[in-house]
Amino acid sequence: QVQLVESGGGLVQPGGSLRLSCATSGRISSFNAMGWYRQAPGKQRELVAAITSDGNSNIADSVKGRFTISRDNAKNTVFLQMNSLKPEDTAVYYCNAFVLGTLNIRRDYWGQGTQVTVSS
């Protein structure tokens, strides 16, 4: 069974930085992509960043230029470096991994979430 475990969340001031980690029990190369979603109270969960098994990344417009996603294949871990944090970045951040099966049917795996709070 695939398990994803996030860490690195916390409280930071606006303009500060955090680095989130997602360790998986599976091989990163076995997933089509891994990434980070976030969900703030009263809002839908949204994609923040994703990275494919071949190293290509996608970053949401709202965080582009401030957040970067990276991976360590040897440790089966994906990272989200968050710089220049803003109050609107406050949310629970979830690690995600997915595979595309037969007929491109998507199966998702989720971590438990880690709280990021940006406040002065």
ChimeraX attribute file (.defattr): number of C-alpha atoms within 10 A of each C-alpha:
attribute: neighborCount
match mode: 1-to-1
recipient: residues
	/A:1	5
	/A:2	11
	/A:3	14
	/A:4	20
	/A:5	18
	/A:6	24
	/A:7	19
	/A:8	15
	/A:9	18
	/A:10	14
	/A:11	15
	/A:12	18
	/A:13	14
	/A:14	17
	/A:15	14
	/A:16	14
	/A:17	17
	/A:18	18
	/A:19	16
	/A:20	21
	/A:21	23
	/A:22	24
	/A:23	21
	/A:24	22
	/A:25	13
	/A:26	15
	/A:27	15
	/A:28	23
	/A:29	14
	/A:30	11
	/A:31	18
	/A:32	16
	/A:33	21
	/A:34	29
	/A:35	25
	/A:36	27
	/A:37	18
	/A:38	22
	/A:39	19
	/A:40	16
	/A:41	9
	/A:42	6
	/A:43	9
	/A:44	9
	/A:45	15
	/A:46	14
	/A:47	17
	/A:48	23
	/A:49	24
	/A:50	24
	/A:51	23
	/A:52	18
	/A:53	16
	/A:54	10
	/A:55	12
	/A:56	11
	/A:57	16
	/A:58	15
	/A:59	19
	/A:60	13
	/A:61	10
	/A:62	11
	/A:63	17
	/A:64	12
	/A:65	12
	/A:66	15
	/A:67	20
	/A:68	20
	/A:69	24
	/A:70	19
	/A:71	20
	/A:72	11
	/A:73	12
	/A:74	8
	/A:75	12
	/A:76	15
	/A:77	21
	/A:78	24
	/A:79	23
	/A:80	23
	/A:81	15
	/A:82	20
	/A:83	17
	/A:84	15
	/A:85	22
	/A:86	19
	/A:87	15
	/A:88	12
	/A:89	20
	/A:90	20
	/A:91	21
	/A:92	18
	/A:93	27
	/A:94	26
	/A:95	29
	/A:96	25
	/A:97	25
	/A:98	17
	/A:99	16
	/A:100	13
	/A:101	10
	/A:102	7
	/A:103	6
	/A:104	8
	/A:105	8
	/A:106	11
	/A:107	11
	/A:108	12
	/A:109	16
	/A:110	19
	/A:111	20
	/A:112	14
	/A:113	22
	/A:114	20
	/A:115	19
	/A:116	22
	/A:117	20
	/A:118	20
	/A:119	16
	/A:120	9
